[in-house]
Amino acid sequence: MPARILPRDPVEVFLTGLHESHDVSAYEAVERLLYTAEAAGVDTQALLRMFDQGIAFQNVLDLIISKAKSSQKAA
């Protein structure tokens, strides 16, 4: 019977996906990105899917900024 693989922390998954070093500043930067994305309405899983699909980092940032601006206008 295969061993059960437990889900990993989203920050750890994100860092591994980006092949980042395990530097504290990298963790902090990723954590800020995740919080900002979630505040703009982009959940962690959607963010990971975008990177898995090869969407450029700048395009992801542009999307987050666009969604944040849209939510501010709606408020």
N, CA, C, O and CB atoms as a CASP TS submission, in Angstrom:
PFRMAT TS
TARGET T0000
AUTHOR 0000-0000-0000
METHOD Language model
MODEL 1
PARENT N/A
ATOM      1  N   MET     1       0.852  -1.182   0.000  1.00  0.00           N
ATOM      2  CA  MET     1       0.000   0.000   0.000  1.00  0.00           C
ATOM      3  C   MET     1       0.897   1.243   0.000  1.00  0.00           C
ATOM      4  O   MET     1       1.802   1.340   0.828  1.00  0.00           O
ATOM      5  CB  MET     1      -0.969  -0.001   1.235  1.00  0.00           C
ATOM      6  N   PRO     2       0.661   2.202  -0.919  1.00  0.00           N
ATOM      7  CA  PRO     2       1.505   3.391  -0.970  1.00  0.00           C
ATOM      8  C   PRO     2       1.328   4.259   0.264  1.00  0.00           C
ATOM      9  O   PRO     2       0.249   4.323   0.852  1.00  0.00           O
ATOM     10  CB  PRO     2       1.199   4.200  -2.215  1.00  0.00           C
ATOM     11  N   ALA     3       2.407   4.920   0.640  1.00  0.00           N
ATOM     12  CA  ALA     3       2.356   5.822   1.788  1.00  0.00           C
ATOM     13  C   ALA     3       1.470   7.019   1.448  1.00  0.00           C
ATOM     14  O   ALA     3       1.476   7.521   0.324  1.00  0.00           O
ATOM     15  CB  ALA     3       3.784   6.290   2.194  1.00  0.00           C
ATOM     16  N   ARG     4       0.729   7.450   2.426  1.00  0.00           N
ATOM     17  CA  ARG     4      -0.131   8.627   2.238  1.00  0.00           C
ATOM     18  C   ARG     4       0.734   9.880   2.279  1.00  0.00           C
ATOM     19  O   ARG     4       1.515  10.080   3.209  1.00  0.00           O
ATOM     20  CB  ARG     4      -1.254   8.693   3.331  1.00  0.00           C
ATOM     21  N   ILE     5       0.588  10.713   1.270  1.00  0.00           N
ATOM     22  CA  ILE     5       1.347  11.951   1.204  1.00  0.00           C
ATOM     23  C   ILE     5       0.475  13.068   1.767  1.00  0.00           C
ATOM     24  O   ILE     5      -0.621  13.336   1.274  1.00  0.00           O
ATOM     25  CB  ILE     5       1.801  12.265  -0.263  1.00  0.00           C
ATOM     26  N   LEU     6       0.988  13.710   2.807  1.00  0.00           N
ATOM     27  CA  LEU     6       0.241  14.790   3.437  1.00  0.00           C
ATOM     28  C   LEU     6       0.417  16.075   2.637  1.00  0.00           C
ATOM     29  O   LEU     6       1.483  16.311   2.068  1.00  0.00           O
ATOM     30  CB  LEU     6       0.696  14.993   4.897  1.00  0.00           C
ATOM     31  N   PRO     7      -0.630  16.912   2.588  1.00  0.00           N
ATOM     32  CA  PRO     7      -0.503  18.180   1.883  1.00  0.00           C
ATOM     33  C   PRO     7       0.563  19.044   2.548  1.00  0.00           C
ATOM     34  O   PRO     7       0.706  19.048   3.771  1.00  0.00           O
ATOM     35  CB  PRO     7      -1.854  18.921   1.847  1.00  0.00           C
ATOM     36  N   ARG     8       1.305  19.772   1.724  1.00  0.00           N
ATOM     37  CA  ARG     8       2.348  20.640   2.243  1.00  0.00           C
ATOM     38  C   ARG     8       1.829  22.060   2.363  1.00  0.00           C
ATOM     39  O   ARG     8       0.830  22.436   1.749  1.00  0.00           O
ATOM     40  CB  ARG     8       3.590  20.595   1.347  1.00  0.00           C
ATOM     41  N   ASP     9       2.525  22.828   3.161  1.00  0.00           N
ATOM     42  CA  ASP     9       2.198  24.233   3.352  1.00  0.00           C
ATOM     43  C   ASP     9       2.237  24.953   2.005  1.00  0.00           C
ATOM     44  O   ASP     9       3.192  24.762   1.252  1.00  0.00           O
ATOM     45  CB  ASP     9       3.175  24.894   4.357  1.00  0.00           C
ATOM     46  N   PRO    10       1.231  25.777   1.669  1.00  0.00           N
ATOM     47  CA  PRO    10       1.206  26.463   0.375  1.00  0.00           C
ATOM     48  C   PRO    10       2.465  27.290   0.098  1.00  0.00           C
ATOM     49  O   PRO    10       2.911  27.374  -1.047  1.00  0.00           O
ATOM     50  CB  PRO    10      -0.001  27.359   0.305  1.00  0.00           C
ATOM     51  N   VAL    11       3.034  27.893   1.133  1.00  0.00           N
ATOM     52  CA  VAL    11       4.252  28.680   0.928  1.00  0.00           C
ATOM     53  C   VAL    11       5.384  27.767   0.472  1.00  0.00           C
ATOM     54  O   VAL    11       6.146  28.127  -0.425  1.00  0.00           O
ATOM     55  CB  VAL    11       4.649  29.431   2.225  1.00  0.00           C
ATOM     56  N   GLU    12       5.500  26.589   1.083  1.00  0.00           N
ATOM     57  CA  GLU    12       6.543  25.637   0.707  1.00  0.00           C
ATOM     58  C   GLU    12       6.342  25.147  -0.730  1.00  0.00           C
ATOM     59  O   GLU    12       7.303  25.043  -1.493  1.00  0.00           O
ATOM     60  CB  GLU    12       6.555  24.444   1.679  1.00  0.00           C
ATOM     61  N   VAL    13       5.110  24.852  -1.090  1.00  0.00           N
ATOM     62  CA  VAL    13       4.812  24.417  -2.459  1.00  0.00           C
ATOM     63  C   VAL    13       5.179  25.504  -3.455  1.00  0.00           C
ATOM     64  O   VAL    13       5.779  25.234  -4.496  1.00  0.00           O
ATOM     65  CB  VAL    13       3.323  24.048  -2.602  1.00  0.00           C
ATOM     66  N   PHE    14       4.815  26.728  -3.127  1.00  0.00           N
ATOM     67  CA  PHE    14       5.090  27.855  -4.001  1.00  0.00           C
ATOM     68  C   PHE    14       6.590  28.038  -4.187  1.00  0.00           C
ATOM     69  O   PHE    14       7.056  28.218  -5.312  1.00  0.00           O
ATOM     70  CB  PHE    14       4.466  29.131  -3.440  1.00  0.00           C
ATOM     71  N   LEU    15       7.349  27.994  -3.099  1.00  0.00           N
ATOM     72  CA  LEU    15       8.804  28.144  -3.193  1.00  0.00           C
ATOM     73  C   LEU    15       9.425  27.037  -4.024  1.00  0.00           C
ATOM     74  O   LEU    15      10.302  27.290  -4.849  1.00  0.00           O
ATOM     75  CB  LEU    15       9.428  28.157  -1.804  1.00  0.00           C
ATOM     76  N   THR    16       8.974  25.817  -3.809  1.00  0.00           N
ATOM     77  CA  THR    16       9.513  24.702  -4.572  1.00  0.00           C
ATOM     78  C   THR    16       9.211  24.881  -6.054  1.00  0.00           C
ATOM     79  O   THR    16      10.071  24.637  -6.900  1.00  0.00           O
ATOM     80  CB  THR    16       8.939  23.371  -4.063  1.00  0.00           C
ATOM     81  N   GLY    17       8.004  25.302  -6.365  1.00  0.00           N
ATOM     82  CA  GLY    17       7.613  25.521  -7.758  1.00  0.00           C
ATOM     83  C   GLY    17       8.452  26.577  -8.444  1.00  0.00           C
ATOM     84  O   GLY    17       8.712  26.479  -9.643  1.00  0.00           O
ATOM     85  N   LEU    18       8.870  27.564  -7.716  1.00  0.00           N
ATOM     86  CA  LEU    18       9.686  28.632  -8.282  1.00  0.00           C
ATOM     87  C   LEU    18      11.179  28.341  -8.162  1.00  0.00           C
ATOM     88  O   LEU    18      12.008  29.129  -8.617  1.00  0.00           O
ATOM     89  CB  LEU    18       9.363  29.946  -7.601  1.00  0.00           C
ATOM     90  N   HIS    19      11.514  27.231  -7.560  1.00  0.00           N
ATOM     91  CA  HIS    19      12.910  26.848  -7.354  1.00  0.00           C
ATOM     92  C   HIS    19      13.679  27.908  -6.578  1.00  0.00           C
ATOM     93  O   HIS    19      14.833  28.209  -6.884  1.00  0.00           O
ATOM     94  CB  HIS    19      13.587  26.596  -8.690  1.00  0.00           C
ATOM     95  N   GLU    20      13.016  28.470  -5.563  1.00  0.00           N
ATOM     96  CA  GLU    20      13.648  29.489  -4.743  1.00  0.00           C
ATOM     97  C   GLU    20      14.511  28.820  -3.686  1.00  0.00           C
ATOM     98  O   GLU    20      14.278  27.671  -3.311  1.00  0.00           O
ATOM     99  CB  GLU    20      12.592  30.408  -4.090  1.00  0.00           C
ATOM    100  N   SER    21      15.497  29.542  -3.218  1.00  0.00           N
ATOM    101  CA  SER    21      16.293  29.070  -2.089  1.00  0.00           C
ATOM    102  C   SER    21      15.441  29.173  -0.837  1.00  0.00           C
ATOM    103  O   SER    21      14.423  29.865  -0.824  1.00  0.00           O
ATOM    104  CB  SER    21      17.617  29.887  -1.939  1.00  0.00           C
ATOM    105  N   HIS    22      15.856  28.493   0.203  1.00  0.00           N
ATOM    106  CA  HIS    22      15.111  28.526   1.463  1.00  0.00           C
ATOM    107  C   HIS    22      15.668  29.637   2.347  1.00  0.00           C
ATOM    108  O   HIS    22      16.111  29.413   3.473  1.00  0.00           O
ATOM    109  CB  HIS    22      15.185  27.151   2.194  1.00  0.00           C
ATOM    110  N   ASP    23      15.626  30.822   1.797  1.00  0.00           N
ATOM    111  CA  ASP    23      16.093  32.014   2.478  1.00  0.00           C
ATOM    112  C   ASP    23      14.891  32.681   3.131  1.00  0.00           C
ATOM    113  O   ASP    23      13.808  32.725   2.548  1.00  0.00           O
ATOM    114  CB  ASP    23      16.819  32.987   1.496  1.00  0.00           C
ATOM    115  N   VAL    24      15.081  33.197   4.339  1.00  0.00           N
ATOM    116  CA  VAL    24      13.965  33.812   5.058  1.00  0.00           C
ATOM    117  C   VAL    24      13.324  34.917   4.234  1.00  0.00           C
ATOM    118  O   VAL    24      12.098  35.034   4.218  1.00  0.00           O
ATOM    119  CB  VAL    24      14.436  34.369   6.402  1.00  0.00           C
ATOM    120  N   SER    25      14.119  35.730   3.549  1.00  0.00           N
ATOM    121  CA  SER    25      13.549  36.823   2.766  1.00  0.00           C
ATOM    122  C   SER    25      12.685  36.294   1.620  1.00  0.00           C
ATOM    123  O   SER    25      11.697  36.927   1.247  1.00  0.00           O
ATOM    124  CB  SER    25      14.663  37.716   2.215  1.00  0.00           C
ATOM    125  N   ALA    26      13.050  35.140   1.061  1.00  0.00           N
ATOM    126  CA  ALA    26      12.234  34.552  -0.003  1.00  0.00           C
ATOM    127  C   ALA    26      10.884  34.115   0.560  1.00  0.00           C
ATOM    128  O   ALA    26       9.850  34.324  -0.076  1.00  0.00           O
ATOM    129  CB  ALA    26      12.964  33.349  -0.657  1.00  0.00           C
ATOM    130  N   TYR    27      10.886  33.507   1.750  1.00  0.00           N
ATOM    131  CA  TYR    27       9.630  33.114   2.385  1.00  0.00           C
ATOM    132  C   TYR    27       8.754  34.333   2.637  1.00  0.00           C
ATOM    133  O   TYR    27       7.549  34.300   2.389  1.00  0.00           O
ATOM    134  CB  TYR    27       9.899  32.372   3.702  1.00  0.00           C
ATOM    135  N   GLU    28       9.357  35.401   3.128  1.00  0.00           N
ATOM    136  CA  GLU    28       8.588  36.614   3.407  1.00  0.00           C
ATOM    137  C   GLU    28       8.007  37.208   2.139  1.00  0.00           C
ATOM    138  O   GLU    28       6.862  37.660   2.138  1.00  0.00           O
ATOM    139  CB  GLU    28       9.458  37.645   4.105  1.00  0.00           C
ATOM    140  N   ALA    29       8.773  37.214   1.066  1.00  0.00           N
ATOM    141  CA  ALA    29       8.292  37.760  -0.205  1.00  0.00           C
ATOM    142  C   ALA    29       7.125  36.927  -0.741  1.00  0.00           C
ATOM    143  O   ALA    29       6.131  37.478  -1.213  1.00  0.00           O
ATOM    144  CB  ALA    29       9.435  37.806  -1.242  1.00  0.00           C
ATOM    145  N   VAL    30       7.247  35.617  -0.667  1.00  0.00           N
ATOM    146  CA  VAL    30       6.179  34.739  -1.139  1.00  0.00           C
ATOM    147  C   VAL    30       4.939  34.895  -0.270  1.00  0.00           C
ATOM    148  O   VAL    30       3.818  34.926  -0.777  1.00  0.00           O
ATOM    149  CB  VAL    30       6.645  33.273  -1.145  1.00  0.00           C
ATOM    150  N   GLU    31       5.143  34.993   1.032  1.00  0.00           N
ATOM    151  CA  GLU    31       4.009  35.168   1.928  1.00  0.00           C
ATOM    152  C   GLU    31       3.267  36.463   1.616  1.00  0.00           C
ATOM    153  O   GLU    31       2.036  36.481   1.608  1.00  0.00           O
ATOM    154  CB  GLU    31       4.474  35.161   3.386  1.00  0.00           C
ATOM    155  N   ARG    32       3.996  37.541   1.360  1.00  0.00           N
ATOM    156  CA  ARG    32       3.359  38.817   0.997  1.00  0.00           C
ATOM    157  C   ARG    32       2.604  38.700  -0.320  1.00  0.00           C
ATOM    158  O   ARG    32       1.509  39.241  -0.470  1.00  0.00           O
ATOM    159  CB  ARG    32       4.409  39.934   0.898  1.00  0.00           C
ATOM    160  N   LEU    33       3.204  37.983  -1.276  1.00  0.00           N
ATOM    161  CA  LEU    33       2.531  37.779  -2.563  1.00  0.00           C
ATOM    162  C   LEU    33       1.221  37.021  -2.368  1.00  0.00           C
ATOM    163  O   LEU    33       0.197  37.391  -2.943  1.00  0.00           O
ATOM    164  CB  LEU    33       3.448  37.013  -3.541  1.00  0.00           C
ATOM    165  N   LEU    34       1.250  35.956  -1.554  1.00  0.00           N
ATOM    166  CA  LEU    34       0.040  35.173  -1.306  1.00  0.00           C
ATOM    167  C   LEU    34      -1.042  36.008  -0.636  1.00  0.00           C
ATOM    168  O   LEU    34      -2.205  35.955  -1.038  1.00  0.00           O
ATOM    169  CB  LEU    34       0.363  33.960  -0.446  1.00  0.00           C
ATOM    170  N   TYR    35      -0.670  36.781   0.386  1.00  0.00           N
ATOM    171  CA  TYR    35      -1.653  37.622   1.076  1.00  0.00           C
ATOM    172  C   TYR    35      -2.229  38.682   0.143  1.00  0.00           C
ATOM    173  O   TYR    35      -3.431  38.949   0.169  1.00  0.00           O
ATOM    174  CB  TYR    35      -1.017  38.294   2.299  1.00  0.00           C
ATOM    175  N   THR    36      -1.378  39.284  -0.676  1.00  0.00           N
ATOM    176  CA  THR    36      -1.835  40.306  -1.612  1.00  0.00           C
ATOM    177  C   THR    36      -2.773  39.702  -2.644  1.00  0.00           C
ATOM    178  O   THR    36      -3.814  40.279  -2.957  1.00  0.00           O
ATOM    179  CB  THR    36      -0.644  40.976  -2.304  1.00  0.00           C
ATOM    180  N   ALA    37      -2.406  38.545  -3.170  1.00  0.00           N
ATOM    181  CA  ALA    37      -3.253  37.875  -4.163  1.00  0.00           C
ATOM    182  C   ALA    37      -4.612  37.530  -3.568  1.00  0.00           C
ATOM    183  O   ALA    37      -5.648  37.761  -4.192  1.00  0.00           O
ATOM    184  CB  ALA    37      -2.569  36.602  -4.688  1.00  0.00           C
ATOM    185  N   GLU    38      -4.603  36.974  -2.355  1.00  0.00           N
ATOM    186  CA  GLU    38      -5.873  36.608  -1.718  1.00  0.00           C
ATOM    187  C   GLU    38      -6.730  37.842  -1.443  1.00  0.00           C
ATOM    188  O   GLU    38      -7.951  37.794  -1.595  1.00  0.00           O
ATOM    189  CB  GLU    38      -5.614  35.847  -0.408  1.00  0.00           C
ATOM    190  N   ALA    39      -6.102  38.942  -1.042  1.00  0.00           N
ATOM    191  CA  ALA    39      -6.855  40.185  -0.802  1.00  0.00           C
ATOM    192  C   ALA    39      -7.482  40.700  -2.086  1.00  0.00           C
ATOM    193  O   ALA    39      -8.526  41.352  -2.056  1.00  0.00           O
ATOM    194  CB  ALA    39      -5.941  41.263  -0.199  1.00  0.00           C
ATOM    195  N   ALA    40      -6.843  40.409  -3.220  1.00  0.00           N
ATOM    196  CA  ALA    40      -7.368  40.844  -4.518  1.00  0.00           C
ATOM    197  C   ALA    40      -8.362  39.851  -5.098  1.00  0.00           C
ATOM    198  O   ALA    40      -8.946  40.105  -6.152  1.00  0.00           O
ATOM    199  CB  ALA    40      -6.231  41.055  -5.497  1.00  0.00           C
ATOM    200  N   GLY    41      -8.562  38.716  -4.420  1.00  0.00           N
ATOM    201  CA  GLY    41      -9.531  37.727  -4.893  1.00  0.00           C
ATOM    202  C   GLY    41      -8.933  36.570  -5.664  1.00  0.00           C
ATOM    203  O   GLY    41      -9.664  35.825  -6.317  1.00  0.00           O
ATOM    204  N   VAL    42      -7.615  36.399  -5.605  1.00  0.00           N
ATOM    205  CA  VAL    42      -6.955  35.270  -6.271  1.00  0.00           C
ATOM    206  C   VAL    42      -6.493  34.313  -5.180  1.00  0.00           C
ATOM    207  O   VAL    42      -5.580  34.634  -4.420  1.00  0.00           O
ATOM    208  CB  VAL    42      -5.742  35.744  -7.175  1.00  0.00           C
ATOM    209  N   ASP    43      -7.116  33.136  -5.098  1.00  0.00           N
ATOM    210  CA  ASP    43      -6.727  32.218  -4.035  1.00  0.00           C
ATOM    211  C   ASP    43      -5.399  31.521  -4.352  1.00  0.00           C
ATOM    212  O   ASP    43      -4.921  31.540  -5.486  1.00  0.00           O
ATOM    213  CB  ASP    43      -7.825  31.180  -3.813  1.00  0.00           C
ATOM    214  N   THR    44      -4.828  30.915  -3.330  1.00  0.00           N
ATOM    215  CA  THR    44      -3.513  30.283  -3.446  1.00  0.00           C
ATOM    216  C   THR    44      -3.481  29.213  -4.523  1.00  0.00           C
ATOM    217  O   THR    44      -2.522  29.130  -5.290  1.00  0.00           O
ATOM    218  CB  THR    44      -3.109  29.679  -2.122  1.00  0.00           C
ATOM    219  N   GLN    45      -4.519  28.398  -4.586  1.00  0.00           N
ATOM    220  CA  GLN    45      -4.550  27.325  -5.582  1.00  0.00           C
ATOM    221  C   GLN    45      -4.571  27.889  -7.000  1.00  0.00           C
ATOM    222  O   GLN    45      -3.911  27.350  -7.888  1.00  0.00           O
ATOM    223  CB  GLN    45      -5.769  26.423  -5.356  1.00  0.00           C
ATOM    224  N   ALA    46      -5.322  28.964  -7.221  1.00  0.00           N
ATOM    225  CA  ALA    46      -5.363  29.593  -8.547  1.00  0.00           C
ATOM    226  C   ALA    46      -3.995  30.163  -8.898  1.00  0.00           C
ATOM    227  O   ALA    46      -3.544  30.060 -10.040  1.00  0.00           O
ATOM    228  CB  ALA    46      -6.438  30.710  -8.596  1.00  0.00           C
ATOM    229  N   LEU    47      -3.339  30.762  -7.913  1.00  0.00           N
ATOM    230  CA  LEU    47      -2.008  31.316  -8.134  1.00  0.00           C
ATOM    231  C   LEU    47      -1.022  30.212  -8.512  1.00  0.00           C
ATOM    232  O   LEU    47      -0.225  30.378  -9.436  1.00  0.00           O
ATOM    233  CB  LEU    47      -1.522  32.062  -6.880  1.00  0.00           C
ATOM    234  N   LEU    48      -1.075  29.098  -7.808  1.00  0.00           N
ATOM    235  CA  LEU    48      -0.186  27.977  -8.120  1.00  0.00           C
ATOM    236  C   LEU    48      -0.462  27.413  -9.511  1.00  0.00           C
ATOM    237  O   LEU    48       0.466  27.072 -10.244  1.00  0.00           O
ATOM    238  CB  LEU    48      -0.338  26.873  -7.073  1.00  0.00           C
ATOM    239  N   ARG    49      -1.743  27.316  -9.872  1.00  0.00           N
ATOM    240  CA  ARG    49      -2.082  26.822 -11.210  1.00  0.00           C
ATOM    241  C   ARG    49      -1.523  27.727 -12.297  1.00  0.00           C
ATOM    242  O   ARG    49      -1.034  27.248 -13.320  1.00  0.00           O
ATOM    243  CB  ARG    49      -3.595  26.703 -11.364  1.00  0.00           C
ATOM    244  N   MET    50      -1.596  29.041 -12.075  1.00  0.00           N
ATOM    245  CA  MET    50      -1.062  29.979 -13.068  1.00  0.00           C
ATOM    246  C   MET    50       0.428  29.748 -13.279  1.00  0.00           C
ATOM    247  O   MET    50       0.898  29.705 -14.415  1.00  0.00           O
ATOM    248  CB  MET    50      -1.316  31.432 -12.632  1.00  0.00           C
ATOM    249  N   PHE    51       1.166  29.602 -12.193  1.00  0.00           N
ATOM    250  CA  PHE    51       2.606  29.366 -12.319  1.00  0.00           C
ATOM    251  C   PHE    51       2.894  28.002 -12.927  1.00  0.00           C
ATOM    252  O   PHE    51       3.822  27.863 -13.723  1.00  0.00           O
ATOM    253  CB  PHE    51       3.286  29.482 -10.958  1.00  0.00           C
ATOM    254  N   ASP    52       2.107  26.991 -12.559  1.00  0.00           N
ATOM    255  CA  ASP    52       2.276  25.654 -13.137  1.00  0.00           C
ATOM    256  C   ASP    52       2.039  25.674 -14.647  1.00  0.00           C
ATOM    257  O   ASP    52       2.672  24.923 -15.390  1.00  0.00           O
ATOM    258  CB  ASP    52       1.317  24.657 -12.467  1.00  0.00           C
ATOM    259  N   GLN    53       1.125  26.535 -15.097  1.00  0.00           N
ATOM    260  CA  GLN    53       0.818  26.638 -16.525  1.00  0.00           C
ATOM    261  C   GLN    53       1.847  27.472 -17.280  1.00  0.00           C
ATOM    262  O   GLN    53       1.773  27.596 -18.503  1.00  0.00           O
ATOM    263  CB  GLN    53      -0.561  27.237 -16.717  1.00  0.00           C
ATOM    264  N   GLY    54       2.798  28.037 -16.560  1.00  0.00           N
ATOM    265  CA  GLY    54       3.864  28.786 -17.207  1.00  0.00           C
ATOM    266  C   GLY    54       3.571  30.258 -17.441  1.00  0.00           C
ATOM    267  O   GLY    54       4.259  30.912 -18.225  1.00  0.00           O
ATOM    268  N   ILE    55       2.563  30.780 -16.770  1.00  0.00           N
ATOM    269  CA  ILE    55       2.258  32.202 -16.921  1.00  0.00           C
ATOM    270  C   ILE    55       3.394  33.006 -16.299  1.00  0.00           C
ATOM    271  O   ILE    55       3.823  32.716 -15.182  1.00  0.00           O
ATOM    272  CB  ILE    55       0.885  32.563 -16.259  1.00  0.00           C
ATOM    273  N   ALA    56       3.876  34.005 -17.008  1.00  0.00           N
ATOM    274  CA  ALA    56       4.988  34.819 -16.542  1.00  0.00           C
ATOM    275  C   ALA    56       4.636  35.536 -15.238  1.00  0.00           C
ATOM    276  O   ALA    56       3.502  35.964 -15.028  1.00  0.00           O
ATOM    277  CB  ALA    56       5.386  35.835 -17.613  1.00  0.00           C
ATOM    278  N   PHE    57       5.629  35.651 -14.382  1.00  0.00           N
ATOM    279  CA  PHE    57       5.443  36.293 -13.088  1.00  0.00           C
ATOM    280  C   PHE    57       4.864  37.699 -13.244  1.00  0.00           C
ATOM    281  O   PHE    57       3.957  38.079 -12.504  1.00  0.00           O
ATOM    282  CB  PHE    57       6.769  36.351 -12.333  1.00  0.00           C
ATOM    283  N   GLN    58       5.378  38.471 -14.196  1.00  0.00           N
ATOM    284  CA  GLN    58       4.880  39.830 -14.413  1.00  0.00           C
ATOM    285  C   GLN    58       3.401  39.816 -14.787  1.00  0.00           C
ATOM    286  O   GLN    58       2.651  40.694 -14.358  1.00  0.00           O
ATOM    287  CB  GLN    58       5.695  40.531 -15.510  1.00  0.00           C
ATOM    288  N   ASN    59       2.971  38.837 -15.578  1.00  0.00           N
ATOM    289  CA  ASN    59       1.554  38.741 -15.947  1.00  0.00           C
ATOM    290  C   ASN    59       0.691  38.411 -14.743  1.00  0.00           C
ATOM    291  O   ASN    59      -0.426  38.915 -14.620  1.00  0.00           O
ATOM    292  CB  ASN    59       1.353  37.684 -17.032  1.00  0.00           C
ATOM    293  N   VAL    60       1.196  37.577 -13.861  1.00  0.00           N
ATOM    294  CA  VAL    60       0.456  37.259 -12.634  1.00  0.00           C
ATOM    295  C   VAL    60       0.335  38.514 -11.773  1.00  0.00           C
ATOM    296  O   VAL    60      -0.737  38.801 -11.239  1.00  0.00           O
ATOM    297  CB  VAL    60       1.158  36.117 -11.840  1.00  0.00           C
ATOM    298  N   LEU    61       1.431  39.260 -11.637  1.00  0.00           N
ATOM    299  CA  LEU    61       1.381  40.505 -10.869  1.00  0.00           C
ATOM    300  C   LEU    61       0.396  41.494 -11.492  1.00  0.00           C
ATOM    301  O   LEU    61      -0.367  42.143 -10.777  1.00  0.00           O
ATOM    302  CB  LEU    61       2.779  41.137 -10.781  1.00  0.00           C
ATOM    303  N   ASP    62       0.410  41.609 -12.806  1.00  0.00           N
ATOM    304  CA  ASP    62      -0.535  42.502 -13.495  1.00  0.00           C
ATOM    305  C   ASP    62      -1.981  42.100 -13.213  1.00  0.00           C
ATOM    306  O   ASP    62      -2.837  42.961 -13.008  1.00  0.00           O
ATOM    307  CB  ASP    62      -0.275  42.490 -15.013  1.00  0.00           C
ATOM    308  N   LEU    63      -2.256  40.798 -13.202  1.00  0.00           N
ATOM    309  CA  LEU    63      -3.601  40.305 -12.896  1.00  0.00           C
ATOM    310  C   LEU    63      -4.008  40.668 -11.470  1.00  0.00           C
ATOM    311  O   LEU    63      -5.125  41.128 -11.232  1.00  0.00           O
ATOM    312  CB  LEU    63      -3.670  38.783 -13.091  1.00  0.00           C
ATOM    313  N   ILE    64      -3.092  40.458 -10.525  1.00  0.00           N
ATOM    314  CA  ILE    64      -3.378  40.774  -9.117  1.00  0.00           C
ATOM    315  C   ILE    64      -3.657  42.268  -8.967  1.00  0.00           C
ATOM    316  O   ILE    64      -4.603  42.656  -8.282  1.00  0.00           O
ATOM    317  CB  ILE    64      -2.190  40.350  -8.201  1.00  0.00           C
ATOM    318  N   ILE    65      -2.846  43.101  -9.600  1.00  0.00           N
ATOM    319  CA  ILE    65      -3.043  44.551  -9.528  1.00  0.00           C
ATOM    320  C   ILE    65      -4.381  44.947 -10.149  1.00  0.00           C
ATOM    321  O   ILE    65      -5.105  45.778  -9.602  1.00  0.00           O
ATOM    322  CB  ILE    65      -1.889  45.289 -10.236  1.00  0.00           C
ATOM    323  N   SER    66      -4.698  44.355 -11.281  1.00  0.00           N
ATOM    324  CA  SER    66      -5.961  44.655 -11.957  1.00  0.00           C
ATOM    325  C   SER    66      -7.156  44.278 -11.081  1.00  0.00           C
ATOM    326  O   SER    66      -8.105  45.052 -10.952  1.00  0.00           O
ATOM    327  CB  SER    66      -6.036  43.915 -13.301  1.00  0.00           C
ATOM    328  N   LYS    67      -7.108  43.089 -10.482  1.00  0.00           N
ATOM    329  CA  LYS    67      -8.207  42.657  -9.609  1.00  0.00           C
ATOM    330  C   LYS    67      -8.315  43.532  -8.363  1.00  0.00           C
ATOM    331  O   LYS    67      -9.414  43.828  -7.895  1.00  0.00           O
ATOM    332  CB  LYS    67      -8.014  41.196  -9.200  1.00  0.00           C
ATOM    333  N   ALA    68      -7.169  43.939  -7.834  1.00  0.00           N
ATOM    334  CA  ALA    68      -7.189  44.812  -6.653  1.00  0.00           C
ATOM    335  C   ALA    68      -7.816  46.148  -6.979  1.00  0.00           C
ATOM    336  O   ALA    68      -8.611  46.666  -6.195  1.00  0.00           O
ATOM    337  CB  ALA    68      -5.774  45.020  -6.109  1.00  0.00           C
ATOM    338  N   LYS    69      -7.472  46.719  -8.130  1.00  0.00           N
ATOM    339  CA  LYS    69      -8.045  47.986  -8.552  1.00  0.00           C
ATOM    340  C   LYS    69      -9.553  47.859  -8.787  1.00  0.00           C
ATOM    341  O   LYS    69     -10.320  48.752  -8.430  1.00  0.00           O
ATOM    342  CB  LYS    69      -7.351  48.481  -9.820  1.00  0.00           C
ATOM    343  N   SER    70      -9.969  46.744  -9.390  1.00  0.00           N
ATOM    344  CA  SER    70     -11.395  46.509  -9.638  1.00  0.00           C
ATOM    345  C   SER    70     -12.173  46.401  -8.347  1.00  0.00           C
ATOM    346  O   SER    70     -13.284  46.921  -8.237  1.00  0.00           O
ATOM    347  CB  SER    70     -11.591  45.249 -10.460  1.00  0.00           C
ATOM    348  N   SER    71     -11.595  45.727  -7.370  1.00  0.00           N
ATOM    349  CA  SER    71     -12.311  45.566  -6.092  1.00  0.00           C
ATOM    350  C   SER    71     -12.370  46.877  -5.338  1.00  0.00           C
ATOM    351  O   SER    71     -13.326  47.111  -4.599  1.00  0.00           O
ATOM    352  CB  SER    71     -11.640  44.496  -5.222  1.00  0.00           C
ATOM    353  N   GLN    72     -11.369  47.749  -5.501  1.00  0.00           N
ATOM    354  CA  GLN    72     -11.399  49.056  -4.842  1.00  0.00           C
ATOM    355  C   GLN    72     -12.462  49.944  -5.476  1.00  0.00           C
ATOM    356  O   GLN    72     -13.140  50.694  -4.773  1.00  0.00           O
ATOM    357  CB  GLN    72     -10.018  49.737  -4.919  1.00  0.00           C
ATOM    358  N   LYS    73     -12.613  49.870  -6.784  1.00  0.00           N
ATOM    359  CA  LYS    73     -13.626  50.668  -7.472  1.00  0.00           C
ATOM    360  C   LYS    73     -15.029  50.228  -7.077  1.00  0.00           C
ATOM    361  O   LYS    73     -15.936  51.051  -6.958  1.00  0.00           O
ATOM    362  CB  LYS    73     -13.449  50.565  -8.988  1.00  0.00           C
ATOM    363  N   ALA    74     -15.204  48.904  -6.873  1.00  0.00           N
ATOM    364  CA  ALA    74     -16.513  48.362  -6.530  1.00  0.00           C
ATOM    365  C   ALA    74     -16.914  48.704  -5.102  1.00  0.00           C
ATOM    366  O   ALA    74     -18.097  48.708  -4.763  1.00  0.00           O
ATOM    367  CB  ALA    74     -16.521  46.860  -6.719  1.00  0.00           C
ATOM    368  N   ALA    75     -15.913  48.992  -4.264  1.00  0.00           N
ATOM    369  CA  ALA    75     -16.212  49.259  -2.843  1.00  0.00           C
ATOM    370  C   ALA    75     -16.710  50.632  -2.586  1.00  0.00           C
ATOM    371  O   ALA    75     -16.995  50.980  -1.440  1.00  0.00           O
ATOM    372  CB  ALA    75     -15.016  49.037  -2.014  1.00  0.00           C
TER
END
